[in-house]
Amino acid sequence: MLAYIGRRISIAILILFGSTFITYNLQAYAGDPLAELRQSTEQNKQFLIDQLTKQLNLDVPPPARYFMWLQGILGVFTGNADLGMTRNKLPVIDQVVAAIPTTVRLVTVSTVLAIVLGITFGVLSAIRQYSRLDYSLTFVSFFLFSLPIFWVAVLLKEYMAIRFNDFLVNPVVDHIWAGGTAIVLAFVLAGFVGGSRRRVFATFGVGFLIFFGAFEAMSATLWLKDPSIGIIAIGVFGIGIAFGLTHVFTGLSNKKALGAAFTSVGFSLGMYYPFQQLAKGDTNYMVFTALAITMLVVSYFIGYFFTKIDKGPVIRVAMLTAFFTSLLTVIDRVMQTWKPYTELGAVAGRPIQTQGPVNILLKSNDFWINNLDLFTHILLPTTALTLISFAGYLRFSRGSVLEVLSMDYIRTARAKGVTEREVILRHALRNAMIPLTTLIAFDIAGILGGALITESVFGWRGMGSLSIEAIQNQDLNLLMGTFSITAFLAVMATLAADLIYSALDPRIRIRK
């Protein structure tokens, strides 16, 4: 294993050297930083040309200049890494370090959501092949996959920000709109539930009544002006979560798992009021970390002590139930901040933001207001990126699961009497994840590459915007600073993917 890793690292170093060398020289020969100065009519034109030539070492041939740049990069081994200076005489490393947190905050959330949701719905689509759900998800995935990201971003700004902010002035849902939306949501719910025609129509009818009633209640109470969930609603949702997770992981016939899930719901509800007291405006992330660790540890032991055999699925059910129920408690606390946030002068009743990562006019020391501001700024770009990536993961995971389900060992497991749940979760899903590993690894590695179009549309200055700026200004050092980080993460992703292969499938062995 160590020899294999050593070989792969050596190959990675050669790839990094080759890719950076080619990129550096292509950009150096393609652009002319002196072009504007040569066309200038200033009297000190030659002085400015000589000054910029000296600053950027333009009198040195690009191949030799690359090694001068590489010498600064290799300083990372001595703790003196130097990515050079930008054309504005600013350290490149400072520009990159300032852009990375913005990019990570923007792209990480959308990548994780796309992976989780895409794989989840892809597996559901494969399990229920040629069903109403499968056809619906296939249509949605192809539709989203065909949309250009800039168009999606502009539509989100128009309808989820501008018009929604206008709607919040008087958030009364029209009866026709409420009925139409309730029909669509009920249709989606019926597709997920599936079953006989009678069952589908029954689900559709019940779903329509629930959704239409919810919209009417929201209108009557002006809920969107001052939203909340409350401990009773959290308890109802928690019970539903307990049933759902137990059904997925063990089946409702497993009373031990169901009991562990209900106990986790009770524990989460018991933490509701203590959390409200601890989560004041002057709270911090340390309090959240302590509460999260407490929740996970307690729910782990709940699942552990509820059964003596096959503890793994029961523990997962207990921990996930506690997590999602506790998440509702956090969301409820955020909702309590919604009205004070929208009434701030810097927000002016228009909470959904369309430009930049933060509201520079907002001056507050309240933990919840500051985090709600971050959320309202990241909502639209994250939604745009998630929708596009979600479609790809859904189609890819569906095809992968269908391929695995046709294998001989799956038919053998079914013939031996293994339940369909165990066939999917323990046999099919693990092997279906193998081809997805490379895609996931590259997407995670590409997080620091930024999102060029999305950052431009929503006014975020991240790694993507920095790369575009470097190309437009023919700033070679700045371009290489962003490219070298992206290239390094890409080659490390291939190594990580190969190592994960062997963990997912014991049949894969790495040569010594």
C-alpha positions in Angstrom: 0.0 0.0 0.0 2.7 2.5 0.9 4.6 1.7 -2.3 1.5 2.3 -4.3 0.8 5.6 -2.6 4.4 6.6 -3.2 4.1 5.8 -6.9 0.9 7.7 -7.2 2.3 10.7 -5.4 5.3 10.7 -7.7 3.0 10.6 -10.7 0.9 13.4 -9.2 4.0 15.6 -8.9 4.9 15.0 -12.6 1.3 15.8 -13.6 1.3 19.0 -11.5 4.6 20.0 -13.0 3.4 19.4 -16.6 0.0 21.0 -16.2 1.4 24.2 -14.5 4.3 24.4 -17.0 1.9 24.2 -20.0 -0.7 26.6 -18.5 2.0 29.2 -17.6 3.5 29.2 -21.1 0.2 29.1 -22.9 -1.0 32.2 -21.0 2.4 33.9 -21.3 2.5 33.5 -25.1 -1.2 34.2 -25.6 -1.3 37.5 -23.9 0.8 40.7 -24.0 0.7 42.7 -20.8 2.4 45.6 -22.6 -0.3 45.9 -25.3 -2.2 48.9 -23.8 1.0 50.7 -22.9 2.3 50.4 -26.5 -0.8 52.1 -27.8 -0.5 54.9 -25.1 0.2 58.5 -26.0 1.7 59.4 -22.6 5.1 61.1 -22.6 6.5 58.6 -20.0 5.3 55.7 -22.1 8.7 54.1 -22.4 9.3 54.5 -18.7 6.0 52.7 -17.9 6.9 49.9 -20.3 10.3 49.5 -18.7 8.8 49.5 -15.2 6.2 46.9 -16.0 8.7 44.8 -17.9 11.0 44.7 -14.8 8.0 44.1 -12.4 6.8 41.1 -14.4 10.2 39.9 -15.7 8.9 40.2 -19.2 12.5 40.3 -20.5 12.9 36.7 -19.5 11.5 34.0 -21.9 8.3 32.3 -20.5 9.9 28.9 -20.0 12.7 30.3 -17.9 10.2 32.7 -16.1 8.1 29.6 -15.1 11.0 28.2 -13.1 11.4 31.5 -11.4 7.7 31.2 -10.4 8.2 27.6 -9.4 11.1 28.5 -7.1 8.7 30.6 -5.1 6.1 27.8 -4.9 8.7 25.3 -3.7 9.3 27.7 -0.8 6.3 26.0 0.8 8.7 23.3 2.1 10.7 25.9 4.0 7.7 27.8 5.2 8.4 30.7 2.8 5.9 30.1 -0.1 5.8 32.9 -2.6 3.1 33.0 -5.3 4.5 36.3 -6.6 2.8 39.8 -6.9 -0.3 40.8 -8.9 -0.2 43.5 -11.5 -1.5 45.8 -8.8 1.5 45.0 -6.7 -0.5 43.0 -4.1 0.7 39.5 -2.9 -1.0 36.8 -4.8 -1.2 34.6 -1.7 -3.2 37.3 0.1 -5.7 37.5 -2.7 -6.1 33.7 -2.8 -6.4 33.4 1.0 -9.1 36.1 1.0 -11.1 34.3 -1.9 -11.0 30.8 -0.5 -13.4 31.2 2.4 -16.0 32.9 0.1 -15.7 30.0 -2.4 -15.8 27.3 0.2 -18.9 28.9 1.8 -20.7 29.1 -1.6 -19.7 25.8 -3.3 -19.4 23.4 -0.3 -23.1 23.6 0.7 -24.4 23.2 -2.9 -22.0 20.3 -3.5 -23.0 18.4 -0.4 -26.7 18.9 -1.0 -26.4 17.8 -4.7 -24.5 14.7 -3.7 -26.9 13.7 -0.9 -30.1 14.5 -2.7 -29.0 13.3 -6.1 -27.9 9.9 -4.8 -30.9 9.5 -2.6 -33.4 10.2 -5.4 -31.3 8.3 -7.9 -31.5 5.2 -5.8 -35.3 5.7 -5.3 -35.7 6.1 -9.1 -33.8 2.9 -9.7 -35.6 0.9 -7.1 -39.0 1.9 -8.6 -38.0 1.7 -12.2 -40.7 2.6 -14.8 -43.0 3.8 -12.0 -44.6 7.2 -11.9 -41.9 8.4 -9.6 -39.2 7.2 -11.9 -40.7 8.9 -14.9 -41.2 12.1 -12.9 -37.6 12.2 -11.6 -36.3 11.3 -15.1 -38.2 14.3 -16.6 -37.0 16.6 -13.8 -33.4 15.5 -14.1 -33.3 15.9 -17.9 -35.0 19.3 -17.6 -32.6 20.6 -15.0 -29.6 19.2 -16.8 -30.5 21.1 -19.9 -30.8 24.5 -18.3 -27.8 26.9 -18.5 -26.7 28.0 -15.0 -26.8 31.7 -15.8 -30.5 31.5 -16.8 -31.4 29.6 -13.7 -29.5 32.2 -11.6 -31.4 35.1 -13.2 -34.8 33.4 -12.8 -34.0 32.8 -9.1 -33.1 36.4 -8.6 -36.3 37.5 -10.3 -38.8 35.2 -8.6 -37.2 34.0 -5.4 -35.8 37.4 -4.5 -37.3 40.4 -6.1 -40.9 39.2 -6.4 -40.8 37.2 -3.2 -39.6 40.3 -1.3 -42.5 42.2 -2.8 -44.9 39.5 -1.8 -43.7 39.7 1.9 -45.2 43.2 2.2 -48.6 41.5 2.4 -48.0 37.7 2.4 -51.6 36.6 1.6 -51.7 33.5 -0.7 -54.3 33.8 -3.4 -56.9 31.0 -3.4 -56.3 30.0 -7.0 -52.5 30.0 -6.5 -52.8 28.0 -3.3 -55.1 25.5 -5.0 -52.8 25.1 -8.0 -49.7 24.7 -5.9 -51.5 22.2 -3.6 -52.4 20.1 -6.7 -48.8 20.1 -7.9 -47.4 19.1 -4.4 -50.1 16.5 -3.9 -49.3 15.0 -7.3 -45.6 14.8 -6.3 -46.5 13.2 -3.0 -48.7 10.6 -4.7 -45.8 9.8 -7.0 -43.5 9.2 -4.1 -45.9 7.0 -2.2 -46.9 4.9 -5.3 -48.8 1.7 -5.0 -52.2 0.8 -6.6 -54.3 3.4 -8.4 -56.7 3.6 -5.4 -53.8 4.3 -3.1 -52.4 7.0 -5.4 -55.8 8.8 -5.6 -56.2 8.6 -1.8 -52.7 10.0 -1.2 -53.4 12.7 -3.8 -56.7 13.7 -2.1 -55.3 13.7 1.4 -52.1 15.6 0.3 -54.2 18.2 -1.5 -56.3 18.9 1.6 -53.2 19.1 3.8 -51.3 21.5 1.5 -54.3 23.7 0.6 -55.1 23.9 4.3 -51.5 24.9 5.1 -51.5 27.7 2.5 -54.8 29.0 3.8 -53.6 29.0 7.4 -50.4 30.8 6.4 -52.5 33.5 4.7 -54.9 33.9 7.6 -52.1 34.2 10.2 -49.6 36.1 7.9 -47.2 33.4 9.0 -44.4 34.5 6.6 -44.1 37.8 8.4 -43.3 36.1 11.7 -42.8 32.3 11.1 -42.3 29.7 13.7 -42.7 25.9 14.2 -43.1 25.4 17.9 -42.5 22.3 20.1 -45.8 20.6 19.2 -45.2 20.8 15.5 -41.6 19.7 16.0 -42.9 16.6 17.9 -45.3 15.8 15.1 -42.6 16.1 12.4 -40.2 14.1 14.7 -42.6 11.2 14.9 -43.0 11.3 11.1 -39.2 11.3 10.8 -38.9 8.3 13.2 -41.4 6.3 11.2 -39.7 7.2 7.9 -36.1 6.4 9.0 -37.2 3.2 10.7 -39.0 2.1 7.5 -35.9 2.8 5.4 -33.2 1.2 7.5 -35.0 -1.7 9.4 -38.6 -1.8 8.5 -41.5 -0.9 10.7 -41.7 -4.5 12.0 -38.5 -3.8 14.0 -40.0 -2.6 17.2 -36.6 -2.0 18.8 -35.6 0.4 16.1 -38.9 2.2 16.3 -38.7 2.5 20.0 -35.1 3.9 19.8 -36.3 6.4 17.2 -39.2 7.5 19.4 -36.9 7.8 22.4 -34.6 10.0 20.3 -37.5 12.2 19.4 -38.4 12.5 23.1 -34.8 13.4 24.0 -34.7 16.1 21.3 -38.0 17.6 22.5 -36.7 17.6 26.1 -33.8 19.7 24.9 -36.1 22.3 23.2 -36.5 24.7 26.1 -32.9 24.3 27.5 -31.7 25.1 23.9 -33.9 28.2 23.8 -32.2 29.4 27.0 -28.7 28.7 25.8 -29.2 30.0 22.3 -29.5 33.7 23.1 -28.2 36.4 20.8 -24.8 36.3 22.4 -24.3 32.6 21.8 -21.5 31.2 19.7 -20.5 28.1 17.7 -18.8 26.5 20.7 -22.3 26.2 22.3 -23.6 24.6 19.1 -20.7 22.2 19.0 -21.2 21.1 22.6 -24.9 20.6 22.1 -24.4 18.7 18.8 -21.9 16.3 20.5 -24.3 15.8 23.4 -27.1 15.0 21.0 -25.0 12.5 19.0 -23.6 10.7 22.0 -26.9 10.3 23.8 -28.7 9.1 20.6 -25.9 6.7 20.0 -26.4 5.1 23.4 -30.1 5.1 22.9 -29.7 3.0 19.9 -27.0 0.9 21.5 -29.0 -0.1 24.5 -32.3 -0.7 22.7 -31.1 -4.0 21.1 -28.5 -6.7 21.7 -28.2 -7.9 18.1 -27.7 -6.0 14.8 -27.0 -2.8 16.6 -25.8 -0.8 13.6 -29.1 -0.1 11.9 -30.8 0.7 15.2 -28.0 3.1 16.2 -28.2 4.8 12.7 -32.0 5.2 13.1 -31.7 6.7 16.6 -28.9 9.1 15.6 -30.5 10.3 12.4 -33.8 10.8 14.1 -32.2 12.9 16.8 -30.3 14.9 14.3 -33.2 15.8 12.1 -35.5 16.5 15.0 -32.9 18.7 16.6 -32.4 20.4 13.3 -36.0 21.4 13.3 -35.4 23.0 16.8 -32.5 25.1 15.3 -34.7 26.1 12.3 -37.4 27.2 14.8 -34.9 29.4 16.6 -33.8 30.9 13.3 -37.4 31.7 12.4 -37.8 33.6 15.7 -35.1 36.0 14.3 -36.8 36.5 11.0 -39.1 39.4 11.9 -36.4 41.4 13.8 -34.1 40.8 10.9 -36.5 42.0 8.2 -37.3 45.1 10.3 -33.7 46.3 10.4 -32.9 49.4 8.5 -30.2 47.7 6.5 -32.6 45.1 5.3 -35.6 47.3 4.8 -38.2 44.5 4.6 -36.4 42.8 1.7 -34.6 39.8 3.3 -33.7 37.6 0.3 -30.5 39.1 -1.0 -29.2 39.0 -4.6 -25.7 40.5 -4.4 -22.6 39.7 -2.4 -21.9 37.3 0.5 -22.9 39.7 3.3 -24.9 42.9 3.9 -22.1 45.5 4.4 -24.6 47.9 5.9 -25.7 45.5 8.6 -24.0 46.2 12.0 -25.2 43.7 14.6 -23.6 41.7 17.4 -26.5 39.2 17.5 -25.4 35.7 16.6 -28.7 34.8 15.0 -29.1 37.9 12.9 -25.6 37.7 11.5 -26.1 34.0 10.6 -29.5 34.7 9.1 -27.9 37.4 7.0 -25.3 34.9 5.7 -28.2 32.4 4.9 -30.2 34.9 2.9 -27.2 35.8 0.8 -26.1 32.2 0.1 -29.7 30.9 -0.5 -30.0 31.8 -4.2 -26.5 30.9 -5.5 -26.6 27.6 -3.5 -30.0 26.8 -5.0 -28.8 27.5 -8.5 -25.7 25.3 -8.2 -27.5 22.5 -6.4 -30.3 22.2 -9.0 -27.8 21.8 -11.9 -25.5 19.4 -10.0 -28.4 17.4 -8.5 -29.6 16.4 -12.0 -26.2 14.9 -12.9 -26.0 12.9 -9.7 -29.5 11.6 -10.0 -29.0 10.2 -13.5 -25.6 8.8 -12.7 -26.6 7.1 -9.5 -29.8 5.7 -11.1 -27.8 4.1 -13.9 -25.2 2.8 -11.5 -27.8 1.2 -9.1 -29.7 -0.4 -12.0 -26.5 -1.9 -13.4 -25.7 -3.4 -10.0 -29.2 -4.8 -9.5 -28.9 -6.8 -12.6 -25.8 -8.7 -11.3 -25.8 -12.4 -10.4 -25.0 -11.9 -6.8 -28.0 -9.7 -6.3 -30.3 -12.4 -7.7 -28.5 -14.9 -5.5 -29.2 -12.8 -2.4 -32.8 -12.5 -3.3 -33.1 -16.2 -3.9 -31.6 -16.9 -0.5 -34.5 -14.9 1.1 -32.6 -11.7 2.0 -35.1 -8.9 2.4 -35.2 -6.3 -0.4 -34.1 -3.6 2.1 -30.9 -5.5 2.9 -30.3 -6.2 -0.8 -30.4 -2.5 -1.6 -28.6 -1.1 1.5 -26.0 -3.8 2.2 -25.3 -5.2 -1.3 -26.4 -3.0 -4.1 -25.8 0.5 -2.8 -22.2 -0.1 -1.7 -21.1 -1.4 -5.1 -23.1 1.2 -6.9 -21.1 3.8 -5.1 -17.8 2.7 -6.7 -18.3 4.5 -10.1 -19.8 7.5 -8.2 -16.6 7.8 -6.1 -14.6 9.4 -8.9 -17.4 11.9 -9.6 -17.8 12.8 -6.0 -14.0 13.1 -5.4 -13.6 15.5 -8.3 -16.5 17.6 -7.3 -15.2 18.0 -3.8 -11.7 18.8 -5.1 -13.3 21.3 -7.4 -14.8 23.3 -4.5 -11.9 25.6 -4.4 -12.1 26.1 -8.2 -15.1 28.3 -7.6 -18.2 28.8 -9.7 -17.3 31.3 -12.4 -20.8 32.2 -13.7 -22.7 32.0 -10.4 -20.1 34.2 -8.7 -20.5 36.7 -11.5 -24.3 36.8 -11.5 -24.6 37.1 -7.7 -21.6 39.4 -7.1 -19.4 37.0 -5.1 -15.6 37.5 -5.2 -14.3 33.9 -4.9 -11.8 31.8 -6.7 -13.8 31.7 -9.9 -14.0 35.5 -10.1 -10.4 35.8 -9.2 -9.5 33.5 -12.2 -11.6 35.5 -14.6 -10.0 38.7 -13.3 -6.5 37.3 -13.8 -7.3 36.2 -17.4 -8.9 39.6 -18.3 -6.0 41.6 -16.8 -3.4 39.2 -18.2 -2.2 38.8 -14.6 -0.1 35.6 -14.9 0.9 35.3 -11.3 -2.7 35.6 -10.1 -3.9 33.0 -12.6 -1.2 30.5 -11.6 -2.0 31.0 -8.0 -5.6 30.0 -8.5 -4.8 27.3 -11.0 -2.1 25.6 -9.0 -4.4 25.1 -6.0 -7.2 23.7 -8.2 -4.7 21.4 -10.0 -3.2 20.1 -6.8 -6.7 19.2 -5.4 -7.6 17.5 -8.6 -4.7 15.1 -8.6 -5.1 14.4 -4.9 -8.8 13.6 -5.7 -7.8 10.9 -8.1 -5.5 9.3 -5.5 -8.3 9.5 -2.9 -10.8 7.9 -5.3 -8.4 5.0 -6.0 -8.0 4.3 -2.3 -11.7 4.5 -1.6 -12.3 1.9 -4.3 -10.5 -0.7 -2.3 -12.5 0.2 0.8 -15.8 0.0 -1.0 -15.1 -3.3 -2.9 -12.8 -5.9 -1.2 -12.4 -7.5 -4.6 -10.3 -4.5 -5.7 -6.7 -5.0 -4.6 -3.9 -2.5 -5.0 -0.8 -4.0 -6.5 2.3 -3.9 -4.3 
